[in-house]
Amino acid sequence: MYILLALIVAAAVGVVAHFTLPGRELRGSLLAPSFAVASAAAIYAVLTWVLGESSGWTWAISLVAPAVLAVAGTLLVTRARRRRDAADRARLSI
């Protein structure tokens, strides 16, 4: 049940990332939270098997890594969308 705490924090961090990063008109509002929650679930699951649920490292990594991955993934998707939109505008002569 402790995984829910990590997932709730990750979702909140993802929402903050969506609203603070530039280019939010180019992506869906659930993109950053999805990156954060998916990565938090995977990281927490692996770390509980490796380090145990009560380890401080499990919690520290489970809370920091999803934030980093959400920001990085969101920036990469936004940059790819801008590049693709520019290529489409050039191809269509808009």
N, C-alpha and C positions, 0 to 999 in steps of 0.2 A: 504493500500500500504506500510505502514511502516514495515509490516512483511517481505517484501523482503529484507530490510536492515539486519534484524536478520538472515535470511536464507543465504544471501550472506556471511556474516561474519562467520556463522557456517560452511559453505562449505569450506571457506578458512582455518579455524581452523582445520577442518577434514583433509584437504590435508597436512597441516603442521604436524598433528599428524601421518599420514601415513608415512611420510618420516623421522620423527625423532624417532619413536618407533622401537625397535628391532623386527626382524622377518618379515620384509615386504615381503620377498620371499614366505612366507606361507599364504598370504592373498591377496585378490584382492585390486586394487588401489582405488576402490570406497567404500570399507567397512567403513572406518573411516569417510569420508564425509557423507555417508548415515546415520550413527549413529547420527552425529552432526546435520544434516539438519532435520531429522525426529524428534529428540528430541526438537530442537529449534522451529519447527512449533507447536508441541503440547504444549510446555511450554509457548510460546508467546500467543497462542490462549487462554489458560486457564487464564493466568495472565491479559490479556486485559479485560476479563470478570470480574475478581475478583478485580483488582487494577486500571484498566483504562489504556488507551494507553499512556498517558502522564506521568505516574508515573515513577520516576527514578528507583524504585525497579523492575518494569517490564523489563526495559532495562538491568539493572545489572544482574538480574537472567537469562534473556534470552540470554545473551552473555557468562556468566560464566558456567552455568549448562550444556549446550551442549558440551563445551570443556571437562568438567570433564567426562561426559557420553561417549563421543567419545573415550577418552583415556582408560577409564575403559572397555568399550565394546570391543575395539580393543585388549587390553591386554588379556582379557578373551578368545576371539576367537583364538588368536595366541597360548595361552597356551593349549587350548583344541585341536587345530590342531597338536601341537607338541606331545601331549599325545596320540592322535589317530594314528599319523604316527608311533610312537614308538611301539604301540601295534600291528599295521599292520606288521611292520618289524619283530617283534618277532613271530607273528603268521605264517608269510611266510618264516621265517628263512633267511632273507636277511641280 
